[in-house]
Amino acid sequence: MNVLLIDNAGIHKAERSVIPENIICLIFLPDYSTGLNPVERFWQYIKRYTKGEIFSDLREVKDYVADILKKCSEETIASLTGFSLDT
């Protein structure tokens, strides 16, 4: 079984969402806990490079972000999205 950790966005709980039983288990983060969502730290990283930029269209935004992602090392991504299991 696959486990998918997601936030409580309305789209994730839409009645029309079809979640295959015995294939995917959804675990919802508590409300207002963006610090627990690893992708939020990654988006903050992306925003550092896009702040103040002006784009003419969505394609330009996608290309710009794609260039940023291509330059990210595995170590950078791991450091942004990983959590220490040490307590």
C-alpha positions, 0 to 999 in steps of 0.5 A, a space after each residue: 500500500 502507498 501512503 500519501 501525506 497531504 494537507 487539508 486543502 479542499 481539493 484533497 477532500 472533494 467528493 468527486 475524488 476517487 481514492 483506490 482502496 487498498 492502494 493508497 492511504 491518505 494521511 492528512 496533516 493537521 490544519 495550519 501546519 505548513 511547517 510539517 509539509 516538506 514541499 512548503 520549504 521547497 516552494 520557499 526556496 523557489 520563491 527566493 529566485 522568482 521574487 521580483 521577477 516579471 513574467 509575460 506568460 505562464 510558459 515563461 514562468 514554467 521555463 524559469 522554474 524548470 531552470 531552477 529545478 535543473 540546477 538543484 542538487 539532490 543534496 539541496 532537495 533532501 535538505 529542504 524536504 527531509 526531516 531528521 528522525 532524531 528526537 
